[in-house]
């Protein structure tokens, strides 16, 4: 539970697909009609998380597992009238915590790159980077995206992927380094 007592973050179900699509439909600066239909399909095929207020879905995040240790947030959105109130932040923090507890090490998200110069997505990019996501690549065209819409590939590490206790004591000095 986050925020007011009427606000709740919960695991979504395929039954929430229509509500997720409705939210995206209300955000025409961000989602094309084709993207809305993809969200509807993804909400039934992949695990959604939703935020409800008074029992009504007001935000969603759709996550696809990429094996045991990685996941991608396929899409996430908050109703236009509720943006800027911390709902998206609470949702993403909850999703990342759930993924971390499930053993996920890395989470990827794609958004329109700042190079596109599209103000609504500049704010989206800042949202993700403010939550610890690191821009690791830009792809244009990304398969499934229109050319000229560069995709920023952002990644967040939820746990260490190298090192760990068994390696922390095995320091490699220049003498021990293998020859090149």
Secondary structure as UniProt FT lines:
FT   TURN            5..6
FT   STRAND          7..11
FT   HELIX           14..16
FT   HELIX           17..25
FT   TURN            28..30
FT   HELIX           33..45
FT   STRAND          47..53
FT   TURN            54..55
FT   STRAND          56..65
FT   STRAND          70..78
FT   HELIX           80..82
FT   TURN            83..84
FT   HELIX           87..101
FT   TURN            102..103
FT   STRAND          106..112
FT   HELIX           114..116
FT   HELIX           119..130
FT   TURN            131..132
FT   STRAND          134..139
FT   TURN            140..141
FT   TURN            143..144
FT   TURN            147..148
FT   STRAND          151..157
FT   HELIX           165..168
FT   TURN            174..176
//
